Amino acid sequence: MSTVNSAAGTDRLEELRRELDAIDVRLLNDLRDRIGVCVRIAEHKLEHDVPMMQPHRIGIVQRRAAEFGAEHDVDQDFLRRLYDLIIAETCRVEDVVMGNTTAE
């Protein structure tokens, strides 16, 4: 590979990495926003004496993720595992807000 091609390849790689980094920032901001909404949901549940755990809602979220995966050629098992983590964290946060546990 010539030096010119190598430099162009490196420039393109850096460009792609910058694009990926920008997507990561959006993803992290969206996760933060999602957790913020979950805090507001927990506050509402607390005010209206609604139980924290809503298993039917978890099913809805999981099905929506699976449908997205099927429609957009994203591995459904990956999305299920990802949402397992997201849901676990939002449940932890809701528990803290509702006074069911302490922050770790």
N, C-alpha and C positions, 0 to 999 in steps of 0.2 A: 504494500500500500504506500502510495506516495505521501509526502509530508502535507501536501495540499489536501488530499482526501482525508488524511488523518485529522487535520485541523478542522475541516468541515464536519467530520463525524463527531469530534469532540464538541464543537459548537452546537450541533444539533442535539447531542445528548444533554448538554447543559440546558438548552431551551426546553426540552421535554421534562427534565427534572424540575425546572422552575414552574412549568405547567402543573406537574404533579404536586409540588409544594403548595401552590395556590388552591388546588382542589382539597388538599389536606386541611388547610386553614378553614375553608368553607365547611368541610365535614365536621371539624371540631367545633366551630361556631354553631352549626346546626344541632350538634349533640348538646351543647351548653343550653341552647334555646329550648330544646326538647325537655331537658331536665328542669328548666325554669317553668315551663308549662306544667310539668308534673308537680312542682312545688305548689303552684296555684290550685291544681286539682286537689292535692292533699289538704290545703287550707279549706277549700270548699267542702270536702268530705268531712273534715273536722267540725266545721260550722253546722253542717246539716246531719250529723251523726250517721254518716255513710261508712260502711266498713272499708278499710284500706284495700283489701284483696278483692278484685273483681275478675275471677277466672274467665268469664265469658269475653271480657275485653281483651285479655291476653290472647285468646283464640282468634279474635278478629284481627289483631295486629299480626299474629303469626301467619294467618291465611293471606292477608294482604301482601306480606313480604314474599310468600311462596308464589303467589300469582305474579308479582312483579318479576321474580326470578324466571318463571316460565315464559313470560312475555318478552323479556329482555336478555335471555340467554345468560343468566347469572345463576350459578349453582345454588339450588334451593337449600341444600344441607348447610352450605356456608351461611346463607341468609338466616336460617333457623338458629344456628349457633351464634351468629352476630346478635340477633334479636334476643336470644336467651341472656346474653351479657347485658344488653341495653335494658331489658325489662328487669333483670336482677338489680341493677344499679338504681333504676327509678323506683322500684319497690323499697329499696334500702332508704332512699331519700324521703319517700313518702312516710315510711315508718318514723324517721327522725322528726319530720315536720309534725306528724300527728302524735308525737310523744310516746310511741310504742317501743322505742329503743334509743340508744345514744349514738352519736356519730362516732365512726371508727377512725 
